[in-house]
Amino acid sequence: MKIAIFENEYSNVKASFDAFNLLNFNNEAIIKVFEHSQSLDDYNTLKAFDFILIDLDLSSTSELDGYKIIGKLLEIDIPLDKLIILTGHVNVEDKLKENNLPILPILEKPITLDELENKLLVGN
Amino acid sequence: MTVIENIDIKIKKVISVLFRFIIVIYSSLILWKYDNQFDWYVYASSIVLYFIIFRVLYFRFGLLSFLRLLNDYLFILLILWNKPIDNIFTLSLLILPVINSLNHSTSLSKSRFSVALYVFTIGALYILNNFIFSWSILIAIAFLSLINLLTFLRTYVLHFASNLHDSIDKFYEENISVFGANKLLKNVLTELNKDNTFKLLFLNPSNIIALKVKKNKLILSYSAKFISTYEIIDEKEVIRSLEAESYLVKHPVIINQEEITNTIYTLVTDDNSNQYVYIILSENKLLSGLYVRKFLIPLFSKVSKVIEVEYELQRERDNYLDNIKAKMQVVVSTINAVHFLNNKFTPVTNYFSLTDRYEKVKDEEVRRKLKIIIDEEKKQATRNLRPVLAKFKAIRSKSLNPYVVHNLYEFSLYKVFSIIRKFWEESEMERNSFILGWDVEMFKTTIKINPNALEYVLDEIVENIKEHSDASYKVVFGEKNSLPLIIFSNDIRNFEKKIKELEVTIKHFNDEKTNEIMKRTSYGLTLIKLFLNQLHINYKAHISEKRFILELSFNPL
C-alpha cells in the first residue's frame, strides 16, 4: 500500500501510521509525508498512491492550503475515493462547498489507530 | 411655529376682541356726553353692524386685515361725526388703534409696522377736522408712532431670536436619530434667510460651516450645505486671532475649489474648553459684529453642544469598535487553539489506543516492535502535555462572533464620502490626500452600506497605511465604467524587502475565497475582506509604481 500525507506536524500522528503499517502491512506499506504544498514538484506522481491524506491548514510557509491542494489533485484527475481529509476543524463540509469542492471522507484529529484502519482498510 | 409665537397669537386673538369692546364702550361714553348728529337707532345698528363685520373679518390676514381696520375707522368716523376733536376725550378714540397697533394682526406670526394704520388715522383726522390738517395733532401722532416703532423693533428682534433658537428645538423634534447635526445647521440657515426686512443689517448667509478645533487644526464637523473640499488659509493664525477677538471677517476660505472671501468667522468655546469655529458665508454688513456676538454666538453654543454630544457618542462607538476588535482576535485565536489542541492531543489518545491493541497482539516480534512505537508515543504525549495546558489557559475567555454585518442601510455617496472624510481627519491623516473626481450626479448615487462596518474597513486601511507607508498616501474618488470607485494608495516602506511577501498577500487578498493561510499571516486584510464581502463592495489590490493600491467599487441600487 502507498500512502501520501500532506501534514506539517507529522510527529503528532506518526505513531498511528507506524502502528498501522506494522500491524497491517508488516512495515511494508510506503508512507510518504509532504510538509508543504511545494514539497512535491510533480503532483502526477501521486497517481501511484492508494490514498492521499491532506491536512487542511498546513504551515504559513506552504504556498497552498489544503483546499487548494485538493483542487489541484482533482484537476489532474486523481480519483475522489483516494482522497481523505485530515483535520481538527469542524464544519469542514461547509468550507468544502464554499470552495466548490466535493464532500470527501474526513479523518478527524486526534486520530487513533482504529479510525485510521476504518478509513483505509474497510472496503479495501 | 415657535412656542412663544403660539402663545403670542392666542393673546392677540383675545386682545383683538377686547379692543373692539373698549372702542364700543368708549364710543358709547362719547355718544352719552355729546349731542349726536344721528338718531340713537343709527348708532345702535352701527354698533351691531360693526361687530358683525368684525366677526367676519376676525383674525383674517393680509388685505382682509386692512378691511378690518377700515371697519374700525368708519365706525369711529360715524361716532365722532360733527363732534369737536380738539380735546383729549374725543381725540383719544381716534388714536386708540394707534396705541393698540402692536397688537394688530396683519400676519400670522409677526408684528409689523403698519403704515396703513397711520394713513387711516391721519385721513380720519383730516375729514373730522373739516378737511384741514391739524399740525399739532399730526406732530403728536408722529411722536406716538416713533415710540411704537421702538416697541416694534424690540418685539421684532425678540421674535427673530426666538425663531433662531427654535430651529434647535425643531431639530430635536424632527430627528430622533443622532449624527445629523448638519440638519440643525440647515434649519439655522433657513431661519436666517427667512426674513429680509432688515436686509442691510441682518446676515443672509449662503452656508454655515462648523469646524472643531483640534490641536491647532480645524476639522470639519458639519455644514448646512454639503461641501466636498475645503481649505482654510493659515488655520493656526485664524484660531489665534479668533481666540483674541472671537470675530474675523473677509478671511478667505476655499470651498469646493472656489475661493470665497465674503466670510465671517467666529469662535465658540464650551464649558469643557471644546472649541468650534463657525464660518458664515455671507457679506459683512453694518453691525455684523454685534449681530454675530448677540445672536449667533449664543445660538452656535447650542449647536456646538449638539455636535459635542455626537462626538461623545462617536468616541463611545470607537471604544466599542476597539472592544469588538479585541474580541475578534480572541475568536480567531480560540479557533486556532482548538486546532492546536486537537493536534497535540493525538499522541495522548493514540497512546491509549495502541496500548489497548498491544494486549491483543499475540506475535512476540510484532509486540516488540509495537512496544517501541508505544514507548516513543508515550514520550511524545508527555512532551505535548505542557503546551496543551498552556493553551487551555489561553482559551478560557469566550466571545461572540463579531464578523457578521447584520444590517445594510441605504445611503447616498454624500454620506459615504462624509464618513470617509470624517474618519480620515479623525485619524489625523492629511486632508490634502483627497482627490475628488465625483460630480453632483455621482454623489446622489445610492448604495446599501453599514456605516459601522465601513468604518471598521477604514480603520484597518488607515492602520495599514500608518504601518507600511512613508506618509505618501492618497484617496481618489473616481469612477470606472460610470460606477463609483474609491482608490486608496500608498507608498511602501522598505519596498525591496517587502515586495515578495506583499505580492503573496495581495494574491491571497484578491482571491475570491478567504484563504486559510492568509488568516494567519494578514489578520487585518482578512477582516477587511470579510467586511467588504458582506457590504457587497468589490475590491482589488495591486502594486503599481512601487505603491500599494486598493480599489473599492460600489454597486449602486
Contacts between the chains, C-beta under 8 A, distances in Angstrom:
chain1	res1	chain2	res2	distance
A	9	B	343	5.4
A	11	B	380	6.5
A	12	B	343	5.0
A	12	B	344	6.6
A	12	B	346	4.4
A	12	B	347	5.9
A	12	B	380	7.3
A	12	B	384	7.3
A	13	B	346	5.5
A	13	B	350	7.7
A	14	B	380	7.9
A	15	B	347	6.4
A	15	B	350	5.4
A	15	B	351	7.7
A	15	B	354	6.6
A	15	B	373	5.4
A	15	B	374	7.6
A	15	B	376	6.4
A	15	B	377	3.9
A	15	B	380	6.8
A	16	B	346	7.4
A	16	B	350	5.1
A	16	B	353	7.8
A	16	B	354	7.9
A	18	B	373	5.0
A	19	B	354	5.5
A	19	B	357	7.1
A	19	B	370	6.3
A	19	B	373	5.3
A	22	B	366	6.5
A	22	B	369	5.5
A	22	B	370	6.1
A	22	B	373	6.8
A	23	B	357	7.1
A	23	B	361	7.3
A	23	B	366	6.9
A	23	B	370	7.2
A	27	B	369	7.7
A	56	B	516	6.5
A	57	B	339	6.7
A	57	B	516	5.8
A	58	B	516	7.9
A	58	B	517	7.3
A	60	B	517	5.5
A	60	B	520	5.2
A	60	B	521	5.3
A	62	B	517	6.6
A	65	B	515	5.9
A	65	B	516	4.1
A	65	B	517	5.0
A	66	B	516	7.2
A	67	B	513	7.8
A	67	B	516	7.0
A	68	B	515	7.6
A	88	B	338	6.9
A	88	B	339	4.4
A	88	B	340	8.0
A	88	B	341	7.7
A	88	B	342	3.0
A	88	B	343	5.9
A	89	B	335	7.9
A	89	B	339	6.2
A	98	B	513	6.4
A	99	B	513	5.8
A	108	B	342	7.8
A	109	B	342	4.1
A	109	B	343	5.9
A	109	B	345	7.7
A	109	B	346	5.7
A	110	B	342	5.8
A	110	B	343	7.5
A	110	B	345	4.4
A	110	B	346	3.7
A	110	B	347	7.9
A	110	B	348	7.2
A	110	B	349	4.5
A	110	B	350	6.9
A	111	B	346	6.1
A	111	B	350	7.3
A	112	B	349	5.6
A	112	B	350	5.7
A	112	B	353	4.0
A	113	B	350	6.7
A	113	B	353	5.0
A	113	B	354	6.0
A	113	B	357	6.1
A	114	B	353	6.2
